[in-house]
Amino acid sequence: LAALAVGDEEWASRVYSDFQVAMHMGVAAVPTYVFDAHYLVDGHQTITAFTNILATAWEQSRKDHA
């Protein structure tokens, strides 16, 4: 599937674009989670950690759009 995506010029362009965004954001591990384009979380996380991250991202998003 990856070979097909890279072999298709449109998909290859999308993959490269996503790669560039990830590098710009500092993605350096798999998995990496991005919340609201502001919060970057690398690696395995506990449910508590995800809950806290989501709550923080939600509150910040509400402030940004108020």
C-alpha positions in Angstrom: 0.0 0.0 0.0 2.8 2.4 0.8 4.5 1.7 -2.5 1.3 2.5 -4.3 0.9 5.7 -2.5 4.4 6.9 -3.1 4.1 5.7 -6.8 1.1 8.0 -7.3 2.3 11.6 -7.7 -0.7 13.2 -5.9 -0.4 10.9 -2.9 3.4 11.2 -2.9 2.9 15.0 -2.7 0.5 14.7 0.2 2.8 12.3 2.1 5.7 14.6 1.6 3.7 17.6 2.7 2.6 15.7 5.9 6.2 14.7 6.5 7.3 18.4 6.2 4.6 19.5 8.7 5.6 16.7 11.1 9.3 17.7 10.9 8.5 21.4 11.5 6.4 20.4 14.6 9.2 18.3 16.0 7.8 14.8 15.5 10.6 12.4 16.4 8.9 9.3 17.5 6.1 6.8 16.7 3.5 7.1 17.8 3.2 10.8 18.1 -0.2 12.5 18.7 -1.0 16.1 17.8 -3.8 17.9 19.4 -5.3 21.1 18.0 -2.0 21.6 16.1 -0.4 22.9 19.3 0.2 19.9 21.6 2.6 17.2 20.6 2.8 14.0 22.6 5.4 11.3 21.9 5.1 7.7 22.7 2.8 5.6 24.8 0.7 7.6 27.3 -1.6 6.6 30.1 -5.3 7.3 30.1 -4.7 9.9 32.7 -2.1 11.7 30.6 -4.4 11.7 27.6 -7.3 13.0 29.7 -5.1 15.8 30.9 -3.8 16.7 27.5 -7.2 16.7 26.0 -8.6 18.9 28.8 -5.8 21.4 28.3 -6.2 21.4 24.5 -10.0 21.8 24.9 -9.7 24.7 27.3 -7.1 26.5 25.2 -9.2 26.0 22.0 -12.2 27.5 23.8 -10.1 30.5 24.9 -8.7 30.9 21.3 -12.2 30.9 19.8 -14.1 33.0 22.4 
